[in-house]
Each structure stands twice: as structure tokens, then as C-alpha cells.
Amino acid sequence: ADETTTKQPGMLKSFLCGGVGGICLVLVGHPLDTIKVRIQTMESLPGQPPPYKGMGDCAQQIIKKEGVKGLYKGMAAPLAGVAPMYALCFLGYGVGKNIFCDEDAFDKLKLAQIGMAGATSSLFTTPILGPGERLKCVLQIQESPTYKGAKYNGYKDLVNGLYKEGGVRGICRGSGITCLRDGIASFFYFSTYEYLKKSWTPKGEKSPGVVQTFCAGGFAGMANWCAMLPIDTVKSKYQVSAAGQYSGVAAVAKHIMATEGVRGFYKGLTPVLVRAFPANAACFLGYEAASNFLTGVGME
């Protein structure tokens, strides 16, 4: 029997289509991700204006100082990592559907089941994402005026440096919180997408139109980030801190709360949401286009 009355794609198809979605996501989203990380990690000195006034100012400063290339700094890793990452993410979602979803979960929109299936995907992605995020964040902020650590020339130098400083644990610092972050985020990501996709499908049709698919993906991306940003802010700060600066994740959260209050956890929300919509809209559009193509060539 099918997993649901609406036929769900097979594992290989989920894997391949997820990869295409991931490539679309990086090309659209990376410049805004660079701006997000710069804003999240800037330190405001008392009595002085913050280094960046906002998104536009941050983008202008980066382009002026480093050229448009500056916005795409560190993109090699997400591009090499994100295609397989989203492939694994959608594969994990497929496995989660088999574990958590009733046959009619997608027709009757059983969102808790769909969300749990989505959350399963984080178990598949963290082994790569944990270390990847750590490396990406350090490279993105080392040109930032407030960065105090050692400077590295690219990934190889960085991996060697972090390994010397703290062994494999140094490279994987923050992987536990990455898994928690992605589990919660994916719960909302996939359930929002399936809900909107189903709601916007015209009667008698199998799927919504291109614009509706684009918007469903975009809003799913925004839901994903609203759920995950507070944890992501803690993760970014923890991963770029000097070795031994914080005893753990809880200490980082306490520090943010003490110095900046609740607003400190939502730093960078605007660039995140501005990026999340087009990037995830592109991701799901790429996913669905690849899925339709593979269905056309006879792949289940």
C-alpha cells in the first residue's frame, strides 16, 4: 500500500529532488546569510554607534570594502554542502513519513505527524551541518571589526587551526545545539509547506500552481526561521567564541539575556526573513520541478 492516498515520492527521488532544491536555495540566499551573520555577531561598544546600522548599511559596507564577492564569501562550503544536505534532509523527511505518518496524513493534514516526519530530517543533516556551520561562521566574521580570534586563509587553514586548538571536538563545537535547532525548525518547515500547498491546491488538481508553490515555500522558510532564530543566535555566538570563553550553550544564552535581553535572541530577524522567503521559495520550486521531471521519466 502507498504511505498515503496521495502518493509520496520514493527515497531516491526525495534525495535527488532535495539536492536540486538545495542548490537553488544557496544561489538565492547566500548574500543575505552573510549579512545575517555579520549583524548577529557584531559587538556594540558603549557610547559608540553599532558597526552596522541595518541590512542595507551592512550590505553597502561589505560591497564598498570587499566588492560584490564579499557577499558570496564562504559560499563554496554551503554549495558543496547544501546540495547533499538538502538531499539528506528530504531523504530524512521521507524516512520520517514512513515512521510517523498515517496513510491519510497528507490528505487530512495531520500536521503533528507531518511535523515529526520533518523533525526526523535533522538526524540526517547534523553530522555534516554541525562542523560545516562552525567553519562557515568563523570565516564569515573574521573580517568583522569586532572579531578577536586568529585569522585563517580559507577552509584548510581553518580546519588545521581548530584541530590544533581543540581536536575533533573543536571542529564539531555546537553540533548538539545544531541538531536541536534543525529538529524544531524542520517540524515547522515541512508542516507549514504541506499545509499551504494543500490549502492552495485548486479542487480537482493534484498540486498548486507555480506562484502558490513559490509562496508556500517562502512562508515555510519564514516559519522555519521564526522557530529557530533564538537557538541559531546562541549557536552562532557559541561557535565563533574563543576556546574556553563559555562553559557551554546555557552560558551563552545567559550572557545574551543579561546583556541584551530577549531582543538579543532575535538579532538579525529582518535579514533572516527577507532571505528566508526567496531562498526557500526557490528551494521548493526547484524540488517540485525536479520531482515533476523525474515523474516524467518514470521514476517513482
Secondary structure, DSSP 4 states (H G I P E B T S, - for coil): --SSSSPPPPHHHHHHHHHHHHHHHHHHHHHHHHHHHHHHH--PPTTS--S-SSHHHHHHHHHHHH-GGGGGTT-HHHHHHHHHHHHHHHHHHHHHHHHH--TTTTTTT-HHHHHHHHHHHHHHHHHHHHHHHHHHHHHHHTTSTT--S---SHHHHHHHHHHHHHHHHHHTTTHHHHHHHHHHHHHHHHHHHHHHHHHTSPTT-SS--HHHHHHHHHHHHHHHHHHHHHHHHHHHHHHHSPTTSSSSHHHHHHHHHHHH-GGGGGTTHHHHHHHHHHHHHHHHHHHHHHHHHHHHTT--
